[in-house]
Amino acid sequence: MTFTDSQKKGVTLTVLLHASILLLLFLFGSVLPYPPPQEEGYLVDFGDSPTGQGLEEPSAARGSEATAAAKKAASVSHPANSPQSAAKNTDKNEEDLLTQNYEKTVEMATTARKKIANENKILLDDERKLKAREEKQRRDEEFAKQQQEAEENRLLAEREKKIGAINSRAKNAFGGGKTDNGSQSTGQGNTYGPGNQGSPGGTPGANQYGPGGGEGKGVSFNLSGRNARSLPKPSFPGNEAGIVVVEVTVDKFGKVTKALPGVKGSNTVDTDLLEAARKAALLARFNTDQNAPAFQKGTITYHFILQ
């Protein structure tokens, strides 16, 4: 089996790498010290009693003698024929110890309860303060909103007032025209809504308010952002008068795809007038608008007036 140059090179590098790792482990590997270090601690002197006095360590024999002498002295100080006294002293010591520990425990428990109560009080105070700040902020925001709305309404009223004054001055700037008859009226007509119904080329005092005639003249439309290219006149049946409002649906290319006569604003239910208005609305055309909705709704109004 033969190896290529790259395979030989790879095997050589692998062997060298492993040999280097083994050498490093051999040189710098962890070594357990011998002897192992002793555990450290506190040295306590040898003795056979929890109390004592003196600087020199007694021998074992003298230590036992001293212990026996201490026990004898203790028995002399506390005779064996008075077990009640010893019991009383023991009970008293235990009582004193118990009383002292109990008082400390009660004091610690009382302190802990006071600390917890103070912390709870602080938390409740902080929570009340936070709620008060949030409530104040909410009231301030509502007040600011009301002030803003009031200011907007005031500015709007002032703007409308100024526009009305400008229109009035422009209307009366060239007195003596055919509509300058000194009337204080702001509207006239026989349909609905505000405004002076009629035609700019009409005659003041005429009893007809639409620009139409026997052929159904008087066509207007309402389609936001669009212009009319063609508004054909409907065929007028000639036996009924009225206004027909047609709801139209217009596509981007200005074609009327749907017409629904007799919507709000119409003042007649005559089927001949409704049908004539529908057919005329389907023939209407508007400008092309690629930015308009795919199907935009509007209205076309037809005034049918008997001659």
C-alpha positions as CSV (number, residue, x, y, z in Angstrom):
1,M,0.0,0.0,0.0
2,T,1.5,3.3,-1.1
3,F,0.8,6.8,0.4
4,T,0.7,10.0,-1.5
5,D,2.8,13.0,-0.5
6,S,-0.1,14.7,1.3
7,Q,-1.0,11.6,3.2
8,K,2.6,11.1,4.3
9,K,2.7,14.7,5.4
10,G,-0.5,14.3,7.3
11,V,0.7,11.2,9.2
12,T,4.0,13.0,10.0
13,L,2.3,16.0,11.4
14,T,-0.1,13.9,13.5
15,V,2.8,11.9,15.1
16,L,4.7,15.1,15.9
17,L,1.6,16.8,17.4
18,H,0.9,13.8,19.7
19,A,4.5,13.5,20.7
20,S,4.6,17.2,21.6
21,I,1.4,16.8,23.7
22,L,2.9,13.8,25.6
23,L,6.2,15.7,26.2
24,L,4.3,18.7,27.6
25,L,2.2,16.5,29.9
26,F,5.4,14.8,31.1
27,L,7.2,18.0,31.8
28,F,4.4,20.2,33.2
29,G,1.9,17.6,34.5
30,S,0.6,17.8,38.1
31,V,2.8,16.0,40.6
32,L,1.6,15.0,44.0
33,P,4.0,16.3,46.7
34,Y,5.5,13.7,49.0
35,P,5.0,13.6,51.9
36,P,1.5,15.2,51.6
37,P,1.0,18.4,53.5
38,Q,-0.4,18.0,57.0
39,E,-3.8,19.4,57.9
40,E,-3.7,22.6,59.8
41,G,-5.7,23.4,63.0
42,Y,-5.6,24.6,66.5
43,L,-3.4,22.8,69.1
44,V,-5.0,22.2,72.5
45,D,-3.0,21.5,75.6
46,F,-3.3,18.1,77.2
47,G,-5.2,18.1,80.4
48,D,-7.9,16.3,82.5
49,S,-10.0,19.3,83.6
50,P,-11.8,22.2,82.0
51,T,-10.2,24.6,84.5
52,G,-6.7,25.0,85.8
53,Q,-4.0,27.5,86.7
54,G,-0.2,27.7,86.3
55,L,2.4,27.8,83.6
56,E,4.1,24.4,84.0
57,E,2.6,21.2,82.6
58,P,2.2,18.8,85.6
59,S,3.2,15.1,85.4
60,A,0.6,12.5,84.9
61,A,0.9,11.3,88.5
62,R,0.6,14.7,89.9
63,G,-2.2,15.5,87.6
64,S,-4.2,12.6,88.9
65,E,-3.5,13.6,92.5
66,A,-4.6,17.2,91.8
67,T,-7.7,15.9,90.2
68,A,-8.5,13.7,93.2
69,A,-7.8,16.6,95.6
70,A,-10.1,18.9,93.6
71,K,-12.9,16.3,93.8
72,K,-12.4,16.0,97.6
73,A,-12.5,19.7,98.1
74,A,-15.7,19.9,96.0
75,S,-17.3,17.2,98.1
76,V,-16.4,19.1,101.3
77,S,-17.7,22.3,100.0
78,H,-21.0,20.6,99.0
79,P,-21.9,17.9,101.6
80,A,-23.5,14.8,100.3
81,N,-26.2,15.0,103.0
82,S,-27.8,18.1,101.3
83,P,-28.9,16.8,97.9
84,Q,-31.8,19.3,97.9
85,S,-29.4,22.2,98.1
86,A,-27.4,20.9,95.2
87,A,-30.6,20.3,93.2
88,K,-31.8,23.8,94.0
89,N,-28.5,25.3,92.9
90,T,-28.6,23.2,89.7
91,D,-32.2,24.2,89.1
92,K,-31.4,27.9,89.8
93,N,-28.5,27.8,87.4
94,E,-30.6,26.2,84.7
95,E,-33.4,28.6,85.4
96,D,-31.0,31.6,85.1
97,L,-29.6,30.2,81.9
98,L,-33.1,29.5,80.5
99,T,-34.4,32.9,81.5
100,Q,-31.4,34.6,79.9
101,N,-31.7,32.7,76.6
102,Y,-35.4,33.1,76.5
103,E,-35.3,36.8,77.0
104,K,-32.7,37.1,74.2
105,T,-34.9,35.0,72.0
106,V,-38.0,37.0,72.7
107,E,-36.1,40.2,72.1
108,M,-34.7,39.0,68.8
109,A,-38.1,37.8,67.7
110,T,-39.6,41.2,68.6
111,T,-36.9,43.0,66.8
112,A,-37.4,40.8,63.7
113,R,-41.2,41.4,63.7
114,K,-40.6,45.2,64.0
115,K,-38.2,45.1,61.2
116,I,-40.6,43.1,59.0
117,A,-43.4,45.5,59.9
118,N,-41.3,48.5,59.0
119,E,-40.3,47.0,55.7
120,N,-44.0,46.2,54.9
121,K,-44.9,49.8,55.8
122,I,-42.2,51.2,53.6
123,L,-43.4,49.0,50.7
124,L,-47.0,50.0,51.2
125,D,-46.0,53.7,51.3
126,D,-44.0,53.3,48.1
127,E,-46.9,51.6,46.4
128,R,-49.3,54.3,47.4
129,K,-46.9,57.0,46.2
130,L,-46.5,55.2,42.9
131,K,-50.3,54.9,42.4
132,A,-50.7,58.6,43.3
133,R,-48.0,59.6,40.8
134,E,-49.7,57.4,38.1
135,E,-53.1,58.9,38.9
136,K,-51.7,62.4,38.8
137,Q,-50.0,61.7,35.5
138,R,-53.2,60.3,34.0
139,R,-55.2,63.4,35.1
140,D,-52.5,65.7,33.7
141,E,-52.6,63.8,30.4
142,E,-56.4,64.0,30.2
143,F,-56.3,67.7,31.1
144,A,-53.7,68.4,28.4
145,K,-55.7,66.4,25.9
146,Q,-58.8,68.4,26.7
147,Q,-56.9,71.7,26.5
148,Q,-55.5,70.6,23.1
149,E,-58.9,69.7,21.8
150,A,-60.3,73.0,23.0
151,E,-57.5,74.9,21.4
152,E,-58.0,73.1,18.1
153,N,-61.7,73.8,18.2
154,R,-61.0,77.4,18.9
155,L,-58.5,77.7,16.0
156,L,-61.0,75.9,13.7
157,A,-63.8,78.3,14.7
158,E,-61.5,81.3,14.2
159,R,-60.4,80.0,10.8
160,E,-64.0,79.4,9.7
161,K,-64.9,82.9,10.9
162,K,-62.1,84.4,9.0
163,I,-62.9,82.5,5.8
164,G,-66.6,83.6,6.1
165,A,-65.5,87.2,6.6
166,I,-63.2,87.0,3.5
167,N,-65.9,85.4,1.4
168,S,-68.3,88.1,2.5
169,R,-65.9,90.9,1.6
170,A,-65.2,89.3,-1.7
171,K,-68.9,88.9,-2.4
172,N,-69.6,92.5,-1.7
173,A,-66.5,94.0,-3.2
174,F,-68.1,94.6,-6.6
175,G,-71.7,95.5,-5.6
176,G,-74.4,96.0,-8.1
177,G,-74.2,92.5,-9.7
178,K,-77.2,90.4,-10.6
179,T,-77.2,88.6,-7.3
180,D,-76.7,91.7,-5.2
181,N,-80.3,92.3,-4.0
182,G,-79.6,93.2,-0.4
183,S,-80.8,89.9,0.9
184,Q,-79.4,88.5,4.2
185,S,-80.2,84.9,3.3
186,T,-77.4,82.3,3.1
187,G,-79.2,79.6,1.2
188,Q,-82.0,78.9,-1.2
189,G,-83.4,75.8,-3.0
190,N,-85.8,73.0,-2.8
191,T,-83.6,70.0,-2.1
192,Y,-81.6,69.3,1.0
193,G,-78.5,70.6,2.9
194,P,-77.0,74.2,3.0
195,G,-76.1,76.3,0.0
196,N,-77.7,78.4,-2.7
197,Q,-79.1,75.9,-5.2
198,G,-79.0,76.8,-8.8
199,S,-76.5,77.5,-11.6
200,P,-73.8,80.3,-11.9
201,G,-75.3,81.3,-15.2
202,G,-78.9,81.3,-13.9
203,T,-81.3,84.2,-13.3
204,P,-82.1,85.5,-9.8
205,G,-85.7,84.8,-8.8
206,A,-86.3,81.9,-11.2
207,N,-88.5,79.1,-9.9
208,Q,-86.2,76.4,-11.4
209,Y,-83.1,75.4,-9.4
210,G,-81.4,72.9,-11.7
211,P,-79.5,73.5,-15.0
212,G,-81.6,70.8,-16.7
213,G,-84.6,70.9,-19.0
214,G,-86.9,68.4,-20.7
215,E,-84.1,66.2,-21.7
216,G,-82.9,65.6,-18.2
217,K,-80.1,68.2,-18.0
218,G,-78.4,69.0,-14.7
219,V,-75.8,66.3,-13.9
220,S,-73.3,66.5,-11.1
221,F,-70.9,63.9,-9.5
222,N,-69.0,63.3,-6.4
223,L,-65.9,61.0,-6.8
224,S,-62.9,62.0,-4.6
225,G,-59.8,62.9,-6.6
226,R,-61.3,62.0,-10.0
227,N,-62.3,64.1,-12.9
228,A,-65.2,63.5,-15.3
229,R,-64.3,62.8,-18.9
230,S,-67.9,62.1,-20.0
231,L,-71.3,62.4,-18.2
232,P,-74.0,61.5,-20.8
233,K,-77.4,63.0,-20.3
234,P,-80.2,60.5,-19.4
235,S,-83.2,60.1,-21.6
236,F,-86.0,61.9,-19.9
237,P,-89.5,60.1,-19.9
238,G,-91.2,63.5,-19.6
239,N,-94.0,62.6,-17.2
240,E,-92.3,63.0,-13.7
241,A,-89.8,65.3,-12.2
242,G,-87.3,64.6,-9.4
243,I,-83.7,64.1,-8.3
244,V,-82.1,60.7,-8.7
245,V,-78.7,60.0,-7.0
246,V,-76.9,57.0,-8.4
247,E,-74.1,55.2,-6.5
248,V,-71.4,54.3,-8.9
249,T,-68.3,52.0,-8.7
250,V,-65.4,53.2,-10.8
251,D,-62.2,51.3,-11.6
252,K,-58.7,52.7,-12.1
253,F,-59.3,53.3,-15.8
254,G,-62.4,55.5,-15.1
255,K,-65.0,53.0,-16.2
256,V,-68.2,52.7,-14.3
257,T,-68.6,49.0,-13.4
258,K,-71.7,49.2,-11.3
259,A,-74.6,51.7,-10.9
260,L,-77.2,51.7,-8.1
261,P,-79.9,54.4,-8.5
262,G,-82.2,55.8,-5.7
263,V,-79.6,56.1,-2.9
264,K,-79.7,58.8,-0.2
265,G,-80.4,62.2,-1.7
266,S,-83.0,61.0,-4.2
267,N,-86.5,62.5,-3.9
268,T,-88.4,60.2,-6.3
269,V,-89.1,56.5,-6.6
270,D,-90.4,56.7,-10.2
271,T,-89.1,53.5,-11.9
272,D,-88.7,55.3,-15.3
273,L,-86.5,58.0,-13.8
274,L,-84.4,55.5,-11.8
275,E,-83.8,53.3,-14.9
276,A,-82.9,56.3,-17.1
277,A,-80.4,57.5,-14.4
278,R,-78.9,54.0,-14.1
279,K,-78.3,53.6,-17.8
280,A,-76.8,57.1,-18.1
281,A,-74.5,56.4,-15.1
282,L,-73.1,53.2,-16.7
283,L,-72.1,55.3,-19.7
284,A,-70.2,57.8,-17.7
285,R,-66.4,57.9,-17.9
286,F,-63.7,59.4,-15.5
287,N,-60.0,60.0,-15.7
288,T,-57.5,57.2,-15.4
289,D,-55.7,57.1,-12.0
290,Q,-53.2,54.3,-11.3
291,N,-52.9,55.4,-7.7
292,A,-56.7,55.2,-7.1
293,P,-58.3,52.1,-5.4
294,A,-59.1,49.2,-7.7
295,F,-62.8,50.0,-7.2
296,Q,-63.7,53.5,-6.0
297,K,-67.3,54.4,-5.0
298,G,-69.0,57.8,-5.6
299,T,-72.2,59.3,-6.8
300,I,-73.7,60.9,-9.9
301,T,-76.8,63.1,-9.4
302,Y,-79.4,63.7,-12.1
303,H,-82.0,66.5,-11.9
304,F,-85.1,65.7,-13.9
305,I,-87.2,68.9,-14.3
306,L,-90.4,69.3,-16.3
307,Q,-90.5,72.2,-18.7
